[in-house]
Amino acid sequence: MAKAATGVDHTTISKILNGQVWADIATLARLEAGLGADLWPGRATTAPKEKAVGS
């Protein structure tokens, strides 16, 4: 099920969850997209608002 949603093999997911390996950025991106969840702590979810000219 997880592999179909994310394209990441279950053994890789297991190793990440058990702290045996670190996920690279591509794997992390696939997991976030497939699971519909933010996995990177502290990541900004919206772009900062720009100040209006003259403010």
Buried (B, 14 or more C-beta within 10 A) or exposed (E): EBEEEBEBEEEBBEBBEEEEEEBEEEBBBBBBEBEEEEEEEEEEEEEEEEEEEEE
